[in-house]
């Protein structure tokens, strides 16, 4: 049992967040923006205690989020999707994720909690980025890759687990 996580869960409060969605962002009607993330701790009896999420979501200019996507609000701070990023159908962006500018996410991508994604990246269909991973800028991540380690700038990553295929030329 993680006592620190349990203490935090017991003390967490649910507040109504102040989401920031830029007027030029395009969000499909079926997308869900700003719901609680998936956060739980186990108590002394192995029962689950909910960790409330009182953070927010910030969606920048020219972002597009397609049908059946979810973007969870942060636990205490924000989940951010910055300028020009495009997110295809059936993607999930978990709590506390920071996504930089002009990224593309093909259908079915899952970005787990507290990840940091740089700028100008391309994510193929069905990519999974595990929690707390950092992805640099100008990367290409192939379809179906599972990212288990930090990714440097200009990397081309494929496979499960994701492995470096090559470094691409700088733009």
MOFENNOR-V344558 format. One record per residue. PSI is psi in radians with two decimals (* if undefined). OMEGA is omega in whole degrees, 0 to 359 (none if undefined). D_LAST is the distance of its C-alpha to the last C-alpha in Angstrom with 1 decimal. Layout:
# MOFENNOR-V344558
PSI/OMEGA/D_LAST  PSI/OMEGA/D_LAST
This chain:
# MOFENNOR-V344558
2.37/178/47.2  1.70/185/44.8  -0.69/181/47.1  -0.76/179/44.5  -0.71/179/42.7  -0.78/178/46.1  -0.74/178/47.2  -0.78/181/44.1  -0.75/182/44.7  -0.48/182/48.3  -0.17/184/47.4  2.56/180/44.5  2.69/177/45.3  2.08/177/43.9  2.83/176/43.1  1.98/186/41.9  2.86/178/38.3  1.54/180/36.8  2.60/177/33.8  1.90/180/31.3  2.05/183/29.9  2.55/184/28.2  -0.37/179/30.1  -0.04/178/27.1  2.51/177/26.4  2.07/183/27.6  2.15/180/29.5  2.59/181/31.5  -0.59/183/35.2  -0.09/177/35.4  2.53/178/32.6  2.06/184/34.2  2.21/170/32.8  0.33/175/34.2  2.92/174/36.7  2.53/171/37.7  3.10/181/35.5  1.62/184/37.1  2.13/182/38.7  2.67/172/42.0  2.67/178/44.0  2.40/178/47.1  -3.00/183/50.4  -0.43/180/53.2  0.26/180/54.4  0.24/176/51.0  2.66/182/50.9  2.35/177/47.7  2.19/183/47.3  2.38/170/44.6  1.97/180/42.1  2.64/180/41.8  1.96/182/38.5  0.21/178/39.0  -2.82/186/35.4  -3.14/173/33.5  2.36/174/30.4  2.14/177/28.0  2.12/187/25.9  -3.07/183/23.7  2.54/175/23.2  0.37/173/22.0  2.49/174/22.1  2.23/179/23.7  2.05/187/25.8  -3.01/187/27.5  2.54/173/31.0  0.59/174/32.5  2.67/173/29.9  2.45/175/31.1  1.92/182/29.7  2.55/175/32.1  2.81/180/33.0  2.90/179/32.7  -1.03/178/35.6  -0.46/181/36.1  -2.63/187/32.9  2.80/164/30.3  2.27/187/27.9  2.36/171/24.9  1.98/190/22.5  3.07/192/20.3  2.32/169/19.0  -0.03/182/17.8  2.45/181/18.0  2.23/183/19.7  2.06/184/22.2  -3.14/183/24.0  2.61/170/27.7  0.66/176/29.5  2.71/178/27.0  2.21/175/28.4  1.98/186/26.9  3.09/183/29.4  2.55/175/30.8  0.22/179/29.0  2.47/175/25.5  2.02/179/22.7  2.22/181/19.8  -2.71/187/17.0  2.55/167/15.3  0.77/173/14.0  2.72/171/14.6  2.35/178/16.3  1.99/177/19.3  3.00/185/21.2  2.48/171/25.0  0.35/177/26.9  2.54/178/24.4  2.08/179/26.3  1.90/185/25.0  2.99/189/27.9  2.49/172/29.3  0.41/174/27.6  2.70/175/24.1  2.11/183/21.2  2.25/180/17.9  -2.59/184/14.8  2.68/170/12.3  0.70/179/10.1  2.70/176/11.8  2.10/179/13.5  2.14/178/17.0  3.09/181/19.2  2.37/172/22.8  0.40/177/25.2  2.45/174/23.0  2.20/175/25.0  2.01/184/23.8  2.82/190/26.9  2.52/175/28.2  0.34/179/26.9  2.56/175/23.6  2.21/176/20.4  2.22/182/17.1  -2.63/180/14.1  2.73/177/10.8  0.60/180/8.0  2.80/171/10.7  2.19/179/12.5  2.05/187/16.2  2.72/180/18.5  2.39/177/21.6  0.02/180/24.6  2.52/174/22.9  1.99/186/24.9  1.99/184/23.0  -0.15/180/25.6  2.78/178/23.7  2.59/183/20.9  2.22/180/17.4  2.93/174/14.9  2.57/173/11.3  0.35/180/8.9  2.63/169/12.2  2.04/187/13.5  2.38/177/17.1  2.81/168/20.1  3.10/180/23.9  1.88/358/26.7  2.75/181/26.4  2.37/177/22.6  2.68/181/21.6  2.06/175/18.4  -0.83/178/17.8  2.98/171/15.0  2.35/180/11.9  2.78/178/8.7  2.54/176/6.3  2.60/183/3.8  */none/0.0
